[in-house]
Amino acid sequence: GGRAVSRDRGPAGALREVRLERFGAFSGAAVALGGGLTVVVGPNEAGKSTLLAAVGDLLWGVEARPRYAFEHARQALRIGGVWSGPDGDVDLVRTARGLFDPDDEPLEAPWGAEGGRAGWEQRLGMSHEQLRAGGRAVLAGGGDLAGLVFTAHHGSGLQAVLESLDAEADRLWRPRGTKVAEREHAQAVERAREELAAAATRAGDVARARERERTAASAAA
């Protein structure tokens, strides 16, 4: 039923009513949503997809090129609703200008902006066509449950993510050309020899200084 979830505090509220005041082929239509899961059924062209699009526009704003402005122009589209949250019910109206209360005063969305429209559509606002495409992906994927769960949660296919990670690992760790590897190895050996020679020189200086000290001490005795 258009529920929004806060990661810290659990459910932040839910959409209880959607009014298609001017949207798609509808004028003055309203649908009440229950407190839990709401299932909308009906024959083709009954308005199920229109209702889903109206919920999306109500929550996230009228699209720049709305798909359901064939009866009413974009500037005339008007969707209403009732949001039930911790502080009570909020009556709201969405137009192409933004979100307002019934007195046409600007209103901040009580459900927040986390996830945005794309995230909402991937998790909660799937259309019939998207569900059918997902079913075909399930059958083509051979029933990989972990991959399906990953896709449902993150909105992207697990296989595509794995392929991207494999490509990145190959770029970082693939063996370099033989000549390049040999040249780098030779340079490393040369640096080690230089450091060893410098250390040996310092050790020789110390030994010679100690010998001069012993000679001076013997002469003094």
Residue pairs with C-beta under 8 A, 6 or more apart in sequence:
1 14
1 15
1 16
1 33
1 34
1 35
1 36
1 37
1 38
2 14
2 15
2 18
2 33
2 55
2 59
2 124
3 11
3 13
3 14
3 15
3 124
4 11
4 12
4 13
4 14
4 111
4 112
5 11
5 12
6 12
6 112
12 85
12 86
12 110
12 111
12 112
13 83
13 84
13 85
13 86
13 110
13 111
14 33
14 35
14 83
14 84
15 33
15 55
15 58
15 59
15 81
15 82
15 83
15 84
16 32
16 33
16 35
16 81
16 82
16 83
16 84
16 89
17 30
17 31
17 32
17 33
17 80
17 81
17 82
18 30
18 31
18 33
18 51
18 54
18 55
18 58
18 79
18 80
18 81
19 28
19 29
19 30
19 31
19 79
19 80
19 81
20 26
20 27
20 28
20 29
20 30
20 31
20 50
20 51
20 54
20 79
21 27
21 28
21 78
21 79
21 80
21 93
22 71
22 72
22 76
22 77
22 78
23 50
23 53
23 54
23 57
23 68
23 72
23 77
23 78
23 79
24 47
24 50
24 53
24 54
24 68
24 70
24 71
24 72
25 47
25 50
25 70
25 71
26 47
26 50
26 71
27 71
27 72
29 47
30 80
31 40
31 51
40 48
40 51
41 48
42 48
48 128
49 127
49 128
50 68
52 125
52 127
53 67
53 68
54 68
54 79
55 125
56 117
56 120
56 121
56 125
57 63
57 66
57 77
57 79
57 94
58 79
58 80
58 81
58 92
58 94
59 109
59 111
59 117
59 120
60 116
60 117
60 120
61 94
61 98
61 99
61 117
62 74
62 77
62 94
62 95
62 96
66 74
66 77
68 77
69 77
72 78
74 96
75 95
75 96
77 95
77 96
78 93
78 94
78 95
79 93
79 94
79 95
80 91
80 92
80 93
80 94
81 91
81 92
81 93
81 94
82 89
82 90
82 91
82 92
83 89
83 90
83 92
83 110
83 111
84 90
85 110
85 111
90 101
90 107
90 110
91 101
91 102
92 99
92 100
92 101
92 107
93 99
93 100
93 101
93 102
93 104
94 100
98 106
99 106
99 107
99 108
99 109
100 106
100 107
101 107
115 123
118 155
119 155
121 130
122 155
123 152
123 153
123 155
126 134
137 151
137 157
138 148
141 147
141 148
141 159
144 158
146 158
147 157
147 158
147 159
150 157
150 158
150 161
151 157
151 158
154 161
175 181
